[in-house]
Amino acid sequence: MTADEILSLVLLLAVFAVAIWRDVNVGLVALPAGLLLAKIAGVPGEQALAAFPVQIVVLIIGVMYLFGHAQRSGAIDRLVHLVVRASGGRDWLLPWTMFLVGAVLSAIGTLPSATVAIVLPIAMRLARNRGMDPVVMAVVACAGAGVGGFSPLSPWGAIVRELSEKQGAAFSPTGLFLGLAAIKTCTAILTYLLLKKFIRRGARPEAPAGPTEPAAAQAAAPMSRYELGSAAGIGAFLVMVLALGMNPLFASLLVGLVLHVVFKPDTRQVIGDLPWSVIVLTSGVLVYVGVLERVGTLDTLAGHLGGIDIALLTVLAIAYLAALFATVESSTVAVLGVIIPLTATALPHQSSAGFTALLIAICGVIGAVGISPMHLGGGLVLANTGDEENPRVFRWLLGISLVAALVLPLLLLLVPLGVGV
């Protein structure tokens, strides 16, 4: 490796180390680090900034602009409460109602981290009120957001698509979505059954059976004009994208603007609610990855990985590298930004089915550790857990994520093996 390539890897490790040590948004560290690397390596500034993900940034803004209306109007809260009420007091159904709500919200375009932020506080409150184990509820509820996380309409799906296209790798977005959704659902069911077997709690419900009073009131109240409008807007967005084939970026911005003009929400709140931290993170990481490509680091790493005689061992090496990154890094976007280009470069000339299988194996590992206490999901679980339960819940969440990081790379090798990679 050249001195510039070694420096690029040292800086990359430093970026993650500083972000974890000082709890700084990775993008805020990666962006100046990428520009510094470009300066040292002699990469022109305009070439370094050419990797800025304009389409992804605008897509995130558009989708969250639209779904922010649904959140502010109360339409999403109503949906959650209605699904909970539909469980009919059957406690075993409650985690799966949260799973279903999370899966639907993510699949139709809500940023998975936003889905977790919407669903998890309600799920943990239900667990407390019904005397359910918070670990069981948290694992299943977070898995639901991951089921829809790689939908063709999701920002995660858009990131994978753009990174793959830059490397000239073709894959099936629908196949990736369905494959990961099936894997996530199966692992959620298996984890649920194992947790129910091994976790024994004698807690009693703190509240009587049936929907909570706020939930019942929310479900019984008539829908406001803003709720109806935002629900209709999401329906129109889905029709425009899925039936008419319109660009999700344009469709989300158009529908969001119409709702804004008609219902006139507070513009400062609308702007403030946009996920700027995710935008900064995505931009910084992808600019740094673009500089890595210019310097030649990815090609060199891919050459070393590609030198492994058996392709499946290459996949396994990348999967464990992804598991390592995803375990210590709180952002799925940051991990995708590094791992997807590396996968495409290390395993070139794959068929569409082959690269789809590779992505399922790699992204399945990345998504599996999202319950770690160092991630948004795990952090929200702990934030919504009582002080007396926090140490136990922390240990369980960390243990589950570490077991997933160790076991899943081996199990998911069956996917590329099945298509002959």
C-alpha positions in Angstrom: 0.0 0.0 0.0 1.1 3.5 -0.7 1.6 6.1 2.0 -1.6 7.9 1.0 -3.6 4.7 1.2 -2.2 3.9 4.6 -3.0 7.5 5.7 -6.6 7.2 4.4 -7.2 4.1 6.6 -5.6 5.7 9.6 -7.8 8.7 9.2 -10.8 6.5 8.7 -10.2 4.8 12.0 -9.5 8.1 13.6 -12.9 9.4 12.3 -14.8 6.6 14.0 -12.7 6.8 17.1 -13.2 10.5 17.6 -16.9 10.2 16.8 -17.4 7.5 19.4 -15.0 9.0 22.0 -16.5 12.5 22.0 -20.0 11.6 20.8 -19.7 13.7 17.6 -21.8 13.2 14.5 -19.6 11.0 12.2 -20.3 13.3 9.3 -18.9 16.3 11.1 -15.6 14.4 11.5 -15.5 12.6 8.2 -16.1 15.7 6.0 -13.0 17.7 7.2 -11.0 14.5 7.3 -11.9 13.7 3.7 -11.0 17.2 2.6 -7.7 17.0 4.5 -6.9 13.6 2.9 -7.7 15.0 -0.5 -5.3 18.0 0.1 -2.5 15.7 1.2 -3.1 13.2 -1.6 -3.3 15.8 -4.3 -7.0 15.2 -5.1 -8.5 18.5 -6.4 -11.2 19.9 -4.1 -13.9 19.8 -6.8 -13.3 16.1 -7.3 -13.5 15.4 -3.6 -16.8 17.3 -3.3 -18.2 15.6 -6.4 -19.0 12.6 -4.1 -21.5 14.8 -2.2 -24.7 12.8 -2.4 -27.1 15.5 -3.7 -29.9 13.1 -4.7 -29.8 11.2 -1.4 -29.8 14.4 0.7 -32.8 15.9 -1.2 -34.6 12.5 -1.0 -34.2 12.4 2.7 -35.4 16.0 3.0 -38.4 15.3 0.8 -39.5 12.1 2.4 -39.1 13.4 5.9 -40.8 16.7 4.9 -43.8 14.6 3.8 -43.9 12.3 6.8 -43.3 15.1 9.2 -46.8 16.3 8.3 -48.2 12.8 9.3 -46.3 13.0 12.6 -47.4 16.6 13.5 -51.0 16.0 12.5 -51.3 13.0 14.7 -52.0 10.5 11.9 -49.1 8.3 12.8 -50.1 8.3 16.5 -53.6 7.3 15.5 -52.3 4.5 13.4 -50.2 3.2 16.2 -53.0 3.4 18.7 -55.5 1.7 16.4 -53.1 -1.2 15.8 -52.6 -1.6 19.5 -56.3 -1.5 20.2 -56.7 -4.2 17.5 -54.6 -6.6 19.7 -57.7 -6.9 21.9 -55.7 -7.1 25.2 -53.6 -10.1 24.1 -50.2 -9.1 25.4 -48.3 -11.5 23.2 -49.6 -9.6 20.2 -48.4 -6.2 21.4 -44.7 -6.6 20.3 -45.9 -7.8 16.9 -48.3 -4.9 16.5 -45.3 -2.6 17.1 -43.3 -4.7 14.6 -46.0 -4.3 12.0 -46.4 -0.6 12.4 -42.6 -0.1 12.2 -42.3 -2.3 9.1 -45.1 -0.4 7.3 -43.7 3.0 8.2 -40.2 2.2 7.1 -41.4 0.4 3.9 -43.3 3.4 2.6 -40.4 5.7 3.0 -39.9 6.8 6.6 -36.3 6.9 7.7 -35.8 3.8 9.8 -34.2 5.8 12.6 -37.3 8.0 12.6 -39.5 5.0 12.6 -37.7 3.7 15.7 -38.0 7.1 17.4 -41.8 7.1 16.7 -42.6 3.5 17.6 -40.2 2.6 20.4 -41.3 5.1 23.2 -44.9 3.9 22.7 -43.7 0.3 22.7 -41.7 0.7 25.9 -44.6 2.5 27.6 -46.9 -0.4 26.7 -44.3 -2.9 28.1 -44.2 -1.0 31.4 -48.0 -0.7 31.7 -48.6 -4.4 30.9 -45.7 -5.8 33.0 -44.0 -7.2 29.9 -40.2 -7.6 29.7 -38.7 -4.5 28.0 -36.0 -6.6 26.2 -38.6 -8.7 24.4 -40.7 -5.7 23.4 -37.6 -3.7 22.3 -36.1 -6.4 20.2 -39.3 -7.1 18.3 -40.3 -3.4 17.9 -36.8 -2.4 16.5 -36.8 -5.4 14.2 -40.0 -4.0 12.6 -38.3 -0.8 11.6 -35.5 -2.9 10.0 -37.9 -5.0 8.0 -38.9 -2.1 5.8 -35.5 -0.4 6.1 -34.2 -1.4 2.6 -37.5 -0.8 0.8 -37.0 0.9 -2.7 -38.7 3.9 -1.2 -36.5 4.1 1.9 -33.4 6.4 2.2 -31.3 3.3 3.1 -32.4 1.6 -0.1 -31.5 4.8 -2.0 -28.0 4.8 -0.5 -27.4 1.2 -1.4 -28.6 1.9 -4.9 -26.4 4.9 -5.5 -23.3 3.3 -4.0 -23.8 0.2 -6.1 -24.4 2.2 -9.3 -21.2 4.2 -8.8 -19.4 0.9 -8.8 -21.2 -0.4 -11.8 -22.9 -3.2 -9.8 -26.4 -4.2 -10.8 -28.9 -5.7 -8.3 -32.6 -6.0 -7.7 -33.9 -3.4 -5.2 -37.1 -5.4 -4.8 -35.1 -8.6 -4.3 -32.9 -7.0 -1.7 -35.9 -5.6 0.2 -37.9 -8.8 0.2 -34.8 -10.9 1.1 -33.8 -8.7 4.0 -37.4 -8.4 5.2 -37.7 -12.2 5.3 -34.4 -12.6 7.1 -35.3 -9.9 9.6 -38.7 -11.3 10.3 -37.3 -14.9 10.8 -34.6 -13.6 13.1 -37.1 -11.5 15.1 -39.4 -14.6 15.6 -36.4 -16.8 16.6 -35.1 -14.1 19.0 -38.6 -13.6 20.5 -39.0 -17.3 21.1 -35.5 -17.7 22.7 -36.0 -14.6 24.9 -39.4 -15.9 26.1 -37.7 -19.1 27.0 -34.7 -17.7 28.8 -36.0 -14.5 30.3 -38.0 -15.1 33.4 -39.7 -12.1 35.1 -42.2 -12.0 37.9 -43.3 -8.4 37.3 -47.0 -7.6 37.6 -48.8 -5.2 35.3 -48.7 -1.7 36.5 -52.0 -0.8 34.8 -55.2 -2.7 34.0 -55.7 -4.6 30.8 -57.0 -2.8 27.8 -55.9 0.3 25.9 -54.5 3.2 27.9 -56.8 6.2 28.2 -54.8 8.4 25.9 -54.7 5.6 23.3 -58.5 5.1 23.5 -59.1 8.8 23.3 -56.9 9.1 20.3 -58.5 6.3 18.5 -62.1 7.5 19.3 -61.6 11.2 18.4 -62.7 12.2 14.9 -59.9 12.8 12.5 -58.9 16.5 12.0 -58.6 18.0 8.6 -54.8 18.0 8.9 -54.8 14.3 9.8 -57.1 13.4 6.8 -55.0 15.6 4.5 -51.6 14.1 5.6 -53.0 10.5 5.3 -54.4 11.3 1.8 -51.0 12.9 1.0 -49.1 9.7 1.9 -51.6 7.7 -0.2 -51.0 10.1 -3.2 -47.3 9.8 -2.7 -47.5 6.0 -2.9 -49.7 6.1 -6.0 -47.4 8.6 -7.7 -44.3 6.5 -7.0 -45.6 2.9 -7.3 -48.3 3.2 -9.9 -47.2 6.2 -12.0 -43.5 5.6 -11.7 -42.6 9.1 -10.6 -39.3 10.0 -8.9 -39.8 9.6 -5.1 -37.7 12.8 -4.6 -40.1 14.9 -6.7 -43.3 13.2 -5.4 -42.4 13.7 -1.7 -41.4 17.3 -2.1 -44.6 18.1 -4.2 -47.0 16.4 -1.8 -45.2 17.9 1.3 -45.4 21.4 -0.2 -49.1 21.1 -1.0 -49.8 20.0 2.6 -47.7 22.9 3.9 -49.6 25.4 1.7 -53.0 24.0 2.6 -52.6 23.5 6.4 -49.9 26.1 7.2 -47.8 24.4 9.9 -45.2 26.4 11.8 -42.3 26.6 9.2 -39.7 26.8 11.9 -40.9 23.5 13.4 -41.0 21.9 9.9 -37.4 22.9 9.2 -36.3 21.9 12.7 -37.9 18.5 12.5 -35.9 17.5 9.4 -33.2 14.9 10.1 -30.2 17.2 9.7 -27.9 14.9 11.7 -28.6 12.1 9.3 -28.0 14.4 6.3 -24.7 15.7 7.8 -23.6 12.1 8.5 -24.5 10.8 5.1 -22.8 13.7 3.3 -19.6 13.5 5.4 -19.2 9.7 5.1 -19.9 9.5 1.4 -17.5 12.4 0.6 -14.8 10.6 2.6 -15.6 7.3 0.7 -15.3 9.3 -2.6 -11.8 10.4 -1.6 -10.9 6.9 -0.7 -11.9 5.8 -4.2 -9.8 8.6 -5.7 -6.8 7.7 -3.6 -7.1 4.0 -4.6 -7.6 2.6 -1.1 -10.7 0.7 -1.9 -9.1 -0.9 -5.0 -6.2 -2.0 -2.9 -8.3 -3.4 -0.1 -10.5 -5.1 -2.6 -7.4 -6.6 -4.3 -6.4 -8.1 -1.0 -9.9 -9.5 -0.3 -10.3 -10.6 -3.9 -7.0 -12.5 -3.6 -8.7 -15.0 -1.3 -9.2 -18.1 -3.5 -12.7 -18.9 -2.4 -15.3 -16.1 -3.1 -17.4 -17.2 -0.1 -14.4 -16.5 2.2 -14.2 -13.0 0.8 -17.9 -12.5 1.6 -17.3 -13.9 5.1 -14.4 -11.5 5.6 -16.4 -8.5 4.5 -19.4 -9.6 6.6 -17.3 -9.8 9.8 -15.8 -6.4 8.9 -19.3 -5.0 8.5 -20.3 -6.6 11.8 -17.3 -5.0 13.5 -18.1 -1.5 12.1 -21.8 -1.8 12.9 -21.2 -2.9 16.4 -19.0 0.1 17.4 -20.6 2.7 15.1 -24.1 4.1 15.9 -25.1 4.9 12.3 -26.1 2.3 9.7 -25.6 4.9 7.0 -22.0 5.3 7.9 -21.4 1.6 7.8 -23.2 1.2 4.5 -21.1 4.0 3.0 -17.9 2.1 3.7 -19.0 -1.5 3.2 -21.1 -1.4 0.0 -18.3 0.1 -2.3 -15.8 -2.4 -0.7 -18.1 -5.3 -1.5 -18.7 -4.2 -5.1 -15.0 -3.7 -5.7 -13.8 -6.9 -4.0 -16.3 -9.1 -5.8 -16.7 -7.6 -9.3 -18.5 -9.0 -12.4 -21.4 -10.4 -10.4 -24.7 -11.1 -12.0 -27.7 -9.1 -10.8 -28.9 -12.1 -8.7 -25.4 -12.7 -7.4 -24.8 -9.1 -6.2 -28.3 -9.0 -4.8 -27.5 -12.1 -2.7 -24.2 -10.5 -1.6 -26.0 -7.4 -0.5 -28.6 -9.5 1.4 -25.8 -11.3 3.3 -23.9 -8.1 4.1 -26.8 -5.8 4.9 -28.4 -8.5 6.9 -25.4 -8.5 9.2 -25.4 -4.7 9.4 -29.0 -4.5 10.3 -28.9 -7.2 12.9 -26.8 -5.3 15.4 -29.0 -2.2 15.4 -30.3 -3.1 18.8 -26.9 -2.5 20.3 -26.9 0.1 23.2 -24.5 2.1 21.0 -27.1 2.6 18.3 -30.2 4.8 18.2 -32.5 1.8 18.8 -30.7 0.6 21.9 -30.2 4.1 23.2 -34.0 4.8 23.0 -34.7 1.5 24.7 -32.5 2.5 27.6 -33.9 6.0 27.6 -37.4 4.6 28.0 -36.5 2.0 30.7 -36.6 2.5 34.4 -33.4 3.1 36.3 -33.7 -0.2 38.1 -34.0 -2.1 34.9 -31.3 -0.3 32.9 -28.3 -2.4 33.8 -30.1 -5.7 33.0 -31.5 -4.4 29.7 -28.1 -3.0 28.7 -26.5 -6.4 29.2 -29.2 -8.2 27.2 -29.1 -5.7 24.3 -25.3 -5.8 24.1 -25.3 -9.6 24.3 -27.9 -10.0 21.6 -26.0 -7.7 19.2 -22.7 -9.4 19.8 -24.2 -12.9 19.3 -25.8 -11.6 16.0 -22.4 -10.1 14.9 -20.7 -13.5 15.6 -23.3 -15.9 14.2 -25.1 -14.2 11.4 -22.1 -13.8 9.0 -21.8 -17.6 8.9 -25.5 -18.2 8.6 -26.1 -15.6 5.8 -23.4 -17.2 3.7 -26.2 -19.6 2.7 -27.7 -16.8 0.6 -24.9 -16.2 -1.9 -24.1 -19.9 -1.8 -27.6 -20.6 -2.9 -27.2 -18.5 -6.1 -23.8 -19.9 -6.9 -21.5 -16.9 -5.9 
